[in-house]
């Protein structure tokens, strides 16, 4: 395995780093580029803080119809965002899931659905920048970094709280990746496969909420240091699906031991590798008949090894992947809890070697395994300074080695109940893709998208 998880440019992403098992790496020279805003006023960009549209008759949002000529010949696979799962799956399945992970971490607290209005509460672990003056976070969703799947969320209104004190007005800028029925503008070697817009003014509505446009991942910057905040996001969009629970599997896994750049945890990685054999847990999965999508619920790592050392004791996410015993390699990385098809997975970009596969990734299948998140330090073990400085005791190494964690894979079937959905073939771009790539390519399965690019169902 050659792809490693990094924290770079305020994002969790992947880079190639030679042979061996999956580890983690970080480009320390670019960590703060997510904070290097150019100061321009983009209030005329169409991402100017305008409020989401009002519901139409019967509490349904008015939706435009996309002309056939404007529907792309293919789209990349996307995950189904937590916004579309609230009220459609049992709340217990969603509590504590990781809903954002770039930068920082967002974990689901609770959510409600009332007609076309969805409200989600999230516990954010923010990241201090290198200057020690600002805090970074990310709204619910996932951007398309390197070969990761994005999710699309509708426009939202976000309030942030430090305890009982609202601090939304401390946000000074945000950056959002474009939504819509569009192909990527960049390839799987890019930290942003879709265009990014930065907004510095007209951030709030009259109620003081930070208003975010429909997007494929938004990050925000606050003036001041806030290790943890509670966020409440309100979305307005039509519910398109009914979800049925088919079953679940739980797996007990242990921390990762092996090669890879471990960032600030390199001393611990060295000690563990010198003491124990390499390991990376993988498990057989057994989707019940009729399974359309799966959702993995897994705990966070207790440390963040990448970027300023001030963040090291804060929780973070890690990559999990699907695998097939019928073919080589693992799937692309997934780092948040998104609903996705277990039968439509694409091969890790770093493992795709032919000229054609570098333009568009090959599919992986039939998928019958899932790998555990790649954590050097297991959930439940607190950060100790020796992890970054060296010299951890034999007792601590034993604790790390023996600690177990649990992850649960939920199996769902989906019934499409909404209209104005577009069935579009799926293809995932590789590391040499350009927007000038051939318009006619081999596709694998279909996704059902709305006009904003929200994928709500898969069809093999």
C-alpha positions in Angstrom: 0.0 0.0 0.0 1.4 3.4 -1.0 -1.1 6.1 0.0 -0.8 7.9 3.3 -3.1 10.2 5.2 -1.8 13.7 5.6 -2.9 17.0 7.2 -2.0 19.5 4.6 -3.4 22.9 3.6 -5.9 22.6 6.4 -7.2 19.4 4.8 -6.9 15.7 5.4 -5.7 14.2 2.2 -3.6 11.6 0.5 -0.1 11.5 -0.9 2.0 8.7 -2.4 5.0 7.8 -0.3 6.6 4.6 -1.5 5.8 1.0 -0.8 4.5 -0.6 2.3 1.4 -0.4 4.5 -0.7 2.7 5.1 0.7 5.2 7.5 0.5 9.0 7.6 2.4 11.9 6.3 2.4 15.7 6.4 3.8 18.5 4.3 4.7 20.9 7.1 5.5 23.6 4.7 1.9 24.0 3.5 -0.2 23.4 6.6 -1.3 27.0 6.9 -2.1 27.6 3.3 -5.8 27.2 4.1 -5.3 30.4 6.1 -3.5 32.3 3.4 -6.5 34.2 2.2 -5.7 36.8 -0.4 -7.9 39.5 1.1 -10.1 40.0 -1.9 -13.8 40.8 -1.5 -15.7 38.1 -3.3 -19.1 39.3 -2.3 -20.1 39.4 -6.0 -19.1 35.8 -6.6 -22.5 34.3 -6.0 -21.3 33.1 -2.6 -22.1 36.3 -0.7 -23.9 35.1 2.4 -27.4 35.2 0.9 -30.0 33.2 2.8 -31.2 29.8 1.5 -34.3 29.9 -0.6 -37.7 29.8 1.1 -39.8 26.7 1.0 -42.5 26.5 -1.6 -46.0 25.2 -1.3 -46.4 22.3 1.2 -43.0 23.1 2.8 -41.3 21.9 -0.4 -38.4 23.8 -1.8 -38.8 25.2 -5.3 -36.3 23.4 -7.5 -35.1 24.3 -11.0 -35.3 21.8 -13.8 -31.9 21.2 -15.5 -32.1 21.1 -19.3 -30.9 17.8 -20.8 -28.1 19.6 -22.6 -26.7 20.8 -19.3 -26.6 17.4 -17.6 -23.0 16.1 -17.7 -22.2 12.8 -19.5 -20.8 11.5 -16.2 -20.2 12.6 -12.6 -17.8 11.5 -9.9 -19.1 9.2 -7.1 -20.2 11.2 -4.1 -21.1 10.1 -0.6 -24.6 10.7 0.9 -24.1 13.4 3.5 -25.4 13.2 7.0 -27.9 16.0 6.2 -29.8 13.5 4.0 -29.7 10.8 6.6 -31.1 12.8 9.5 -34.7 11.6 10.1 -34.2 8.7 7.6 -32.0 6.4 9.7 -32.1 5.8 13.5 -30.6 8.6 15.4 -28.4 6.2 17.4 -26.7 5.3 14.1 -25.6 8.9 13.6 -24.6 10.0 17.2 -20.9 10.4 17.4 -20.2 9.9 13.7 -17.5 11.9 12.2 -19.2 14.4 9.9 -16.2 16.7 9.0 -12.5 16.2 9.2 -10.7 18.9 7.3 -9.4 20.9 9.2 -10.2 19.7 12.7 -13.0 17.3 13.5 -16.8 17.5 13.7 -18.8 14.8 15.5 -22.5 14.5 15.3 -24.5 15.3 18.5 -28.1 15.3 17.3 -30.4 16.2 14.5 -34.0 16.8 13.5 -36.0 16.9 10.3 -39.2 18.9 9.9 -40.4 19.0 6.4 -37.7 20.5 4.3 -35.8 21.8 7.3 -32.9 19.8 8.8 -31.0 21.0 11.9 -27.8 19.3 13.0 -25.8 19.9 16.1 -22.0 19.1 15.9 -19.2 19.1 18.4 -16.2 20.8 16.7 -12.6 20.2 17.6 -10.9 23.2 16.0 -7.3 23.7 14.9 -5.0 26.5 16.1 -3.0 28.0 13.3 0.8 28.4 13.4 0.6 32.0 14.5 -1.5 31.1 17.6 -4.1 33.7 16.7 -6.8 31.9 14.7 -8.9 28.8 14.8 -9.9 26.6 11.8 -12.9 24.4 11.4 -15.1 22.8 8.8 -18.8 22.6 8.3 -20.6 19.2 7.9 -19.5 17.7 4.6 -16.4 16.5 2.8 -14.4 18.1 0.0 -12.8 16.2 -2.8 -9.1 16.1 -1.7 -7.0 14.0 -3.9 -8.9 10.7 -4.4 -11.5 11.1 -1.6 -15.2 11.2 -2.4 -16.9 14.6 -1.8 -20.4 15.2 -0.5 -22.7 18.0 -1.5 -24.8 19.9 1.1 -27.4 22.5 0.4 -27.1 26.1 1.7 -27.1 26.4 5.4 -27.1 28.8 8.4 -24.5 28.0 11.0 -24.3 29.2 14.6 -21.2 28.5 16.8 -21.1 28.4 20.6 -18.3 28.4 23.1 -20.3 26.9 26.0 -23.4 29.1 26.2 -21.7 32.1 24.5 -22.3 32.5 20.8 -19.1 33.2 18.9 -20.4 33.1 15.3 -19.4 36.7 14.8 -15.7 35.7 15.4 -15.7 34.1 11.9 -13.7 36.3 9.6 -13.7 34.3 6.4 -14.8 31.0 4.8 -13.8 29.0 1.8 -16.3 26.8 -0.1 -15.9 24.3 -2.9 -18.4 24.6 -5.7 -21.6 22.5 -5.8 -23.7 21.8 -8.8 -23.9 19.1 -11.6 -20.4 19.6 -12.7 -17.3 17.5 -13.5 -14.1 18.1 -11.5 -11.8 20.9 -12.7 -8.7 19.1 -11.4 -7.4 15.6 -10.8 -6.7 13.2 -8.0 -3.3 14.8 -7.4 -5.0 18.0 -6.3 -6.1 19.0 -2.8 -9.2 20.5 -4.4 -10.7 18.8 -7.4 -13.5 21.4 -7.6 -13.2 25.2 -7.7 -12.8 27.0 -4.4 -14.3 30.4 -3.6 -13.2 32.5 -0.6 -15.6 35.0 1.0 -14.4 37.7 3.4 -17.5 40.0 3.6 -21.3 39.8 4.0 -20.8 36.6 6.0 -23.9 36.8 8.3 -27.7 37.2 8.0 -29.9 39.4 10.2 -30.1 36.6 12.8 -26.3 36.5 13.1 -25.9 33.2 11.4 -22.9 32.4 9.2 -24.6 31.7 5.8 -22.9 29.1 3.7 -23.8 28.3 0.0 -24.5 24.9 -1.3 -21.1 23.3 -1.4 -18.7 20.4 -1.7 -17.0 21.3 1.6 -16.6 24.6 3.5 -13.9 25.6 5.9 -14.1 28.6 8.2 -11.6 30.8 10.1 -12.3 32.4 13.5 -10.3 35.2 15.2 -9.2 33.8 18.5 -8.4 30.4 19.9 -11.3 28.0 20.5 -10.2 24.4 21.0 -13.8 23.2 21.0 -17.1 24.7 19.9 -20.7 23.5 19.4 -22.2 24.2 16.0 -25.8 24.2 14.9 -26.4 24.1 11.2 -29.8 24.5 9.6 -30.4 23.3 6.0 -33.5 23.6 3.8 -33.9 21.1 1.0 -36.4 18.5 -0.1 -36.1 15.0 1.3 -35.5 12.7 -1.7 -35.2 9.3 0.0 -36.7 6.7 2.4 -34.1 4.5 4.0 -34.6 1.0 5.4 -32.3 -0.6 7.9 -31.2 -4.1 6.8 -28.6 -5.0 9.4 -25.3 -4.1 10.9 -21.9 -5.6 11.7 -19.5 -4.5 14.5 -15.8 -5.1 14.4 -13.1 -4.9 17.1 -9.9 -3.4 15.8 -6.5 -2.3 17.1 -4.2 0.6 16.3 -2.0 0.6 13.2 1.6 -0.4 13.4 3.8 0.0 10.3 5.6 2.3 7.8 4.6 5.8 6.8 5.4 9.3 7.9 3.7 9.7 11.3 4.4 13.5 11.6 4.9 14.5 15.2 4.3 10.9 16.3 7.3 9.6 14.5 9.2 8.8 17.8 6.2 6.7 19.0 5.9 5.0 15.6 9.6 4.0 15.7 9.2 2.6 19.2 6.2 0.6 18.3 7.7 -0.7 15.1 10.9 -1.7 16.9 8.8 -3.6 19.6 6.0 -5.2 17.7 5.2 -6.7 14.3 3.3 -4.6 11.7 -0.5 -4.8 11.7 -3.5 -3.3 10.0 -6.8 -4.9 10.6 -9.2 -5.9 7.8 -12.6 -7.6 8.1 -15.0 -9.5 6.0 -18.2 -7.7 5.3 -21.6 -9.4 4.5 -24.1 -7.0 3.0 -27.7 -8.4 3.3 -29.6 -8.9 0.0 -30.9 -5.6 -1.2 -28.1 -3.4 0.4 -27.8 -0.2 -1.5 -25.4 1.8 0.8 -23.4 1.3 4.0 -22.4 3.7 6.7 -19.4 3.2 8.9 -19.4 4.6 12.5 -16.0 4.7 14.0 -14.3 6.5 16.9 -11.8 9.3 16.4 -8.1 9.1 17.1 -7.2 10.9 20.4 -4.3 12.8 18.7 -3.6 14.9 15.7 -0.1 14.3 14.6 0.2 16.9 11.8 0.7 20.6 11.9 1.4 22.8 14.9 2.3 20.8 18.0 -0.4 22.9 19.9 -3.0 20.6 18.2 -1.5 17.3 18.9 -3.7 16.4 21.8 -6.9 17.1 19.8 -9.0 14.3 18.2 -8.7 13.6 14.5 -9.9 11.1 11.9 -8.0 8.5 9.7 -8.5 6.7 6.5 -10.6 3.6 6.1 -10.9 1.7 2.9 -12.7 -1.2 1.2 -11.0 -4.1 -0.4 -11.6 -7.1 -2.7 -9.9 -10.5 -2.4 -10.6 -10.8 -6.2 -8.3 -8.0 -7.1 -5.2 -6.1 -6.0 -5.2 -3.1 -3.7 -7.6 -1.1 -1.7 -10.2 1.5 -2.4 -9.8 5.3 -2.4 -9.7 6.8 1.1 -12.7 7.6 3.2 -12.3 9.7 6.3 -15.8 10.6 7.4 -19.1 8.7 8.0 -20.8 9.0 4.6 -23.4 6.6 3.1 -22.0 5.0 0.0 -22.3 1.9 -2.2 -20.3 -1.1 -1.1 -20.5 -2.5 -4.7 -19.2 0.7 -6.4 -15.8 1.5 -5.1 -12.8 2.8 -7.1 -9.2 1.8 -6.6 -6.8 3.9 -4.7 -5.2 6.5 -7.1 -1.7 5.5 -6.1 -2.3 1.9 -7.0 -3.6 2.6 -10.5 -0.6 2.3 -12.8 -1.6 2.1 -16.5 -1.8 5.2 -18.6 -5.6 4.8 -18.9 -6.0 4.3 -15.2 -4.1 7.4 -14.4 -6.8 9.4 -16.2 -9.8 7.6 -14.8 -9.5 5.2 -11.8 -10.5 1.5 -12.2 -13.3 0.1 -10.1 -12.5 -2.3 -7.2 -14.6 -5.3 -6.8 -16.4 -7.3 -5.8 -15.8 -5.6 -2.5 -15.9 -8.0 0.4 -13.6 -6.4 3.1 -13.2 -3.2 5.0 -10.0 -1.9 6.6 -9.9 -0.2 10.0 -9.0 3.5 10.4 -5.2 3.9 10.4 -4.6 5.2 13.9 -1.1 5.2 15.5 -2.7 6.0 18.9 -6.0 4.2 19.7 -9.1 5.9 21.0 -9.2 5.9 24.8 -5.4 6.4 25.2 -4.6 10.0 26.1 -1.7 11.9 24.6 1.6 11.7 26.4 4.5 14.0 25.5 6.7 11.0 25.0 4.7 10.2 21.9 6.3 13.1 20.2 9.6 13.4 22.0 10.5 9.7 22.4 11.1 7.4 25.4 7.6 6.1 26.1 7.6 3.5 28.8 7.1 -0.2 28.1 3.8 0.1 30.0 2.4 2.7 27.7 3.6 0.8 24.6 1.8 -2.3 26.0 -1.4 -0.2 26.6 -1.3 1.1 23.0 -0.7 -2.4 21.6 -3.5 -4.1 23.6 -6.2 -1.4 23.4 -9.2 -2.3 21.3 -11.7 -0.1 19.5 -15.1 -0.8 17.9 -16.5 0.3 14.6 -20.0 -0.6 13.2 -21.0 -0.9 9.6 -24.7 -0.2 9.0 -26.5 -1.7 5.9 -29.4 0.2 4.3 -31.6 0.0 1.3 -32.8 3.2 -0.3 -36.1 4.1 -1.9 -36.2 7.3 -4.0 -39.2 9.3 -3.0 -38.4 12.7 -4.5 -38.6 14.0 -8.0 -36.2 16.1 -10.0 -33.4 13.5 -9.8 -31.0 12.9 -12.6 -29.5 9.5 -13.3 -25.9 10.0 -14.3 -23.1 7.5 -15.0 -20.2 7.5 -12.6 -16.5 7.8 -13.2 -13.7 8.8 -10.8 -10.8 10.8 -12.1 -7.2 9.8 -11.7 -3.9 11.7 -11.2 -3.5 12.8 -14.9 -7.1 13.8 -15.6 -7.7 17.2 -17.1 -11.0 18.9 -17.9 -10.0 18.3 -21.6 -10.2 14.5 -21.0 -12.4 12.5 -23.5 -16.1 13.1 -23.0 -16.9 9.5 -23.7 -15.4 7.1 -21.2 -16.2 3.8 -19.6 -18.5 4.4 -16.7 -19.3 2.2 -13.7 -22.8 2.3 -12.3 -25.0 5.4 -11.9 -25.8 8.0 -9.2 -29.0 9.8 -8.7 -28.3 13.5 -8.2 -30.4 16.6 -7.6 -29.8 20.0 -9.3 -27.2 21.0 -6.7 -25.1 17.8 -7.2 -26.4 16.0 -4.1 -26.1 12.3 -4.7 -28.9 10.4 -2.9 -28.8 6.9 -4.3 -26.6 4.5 -6.3 -27.4 2.0 -9.0 -24.8 -0.6 -10.0 
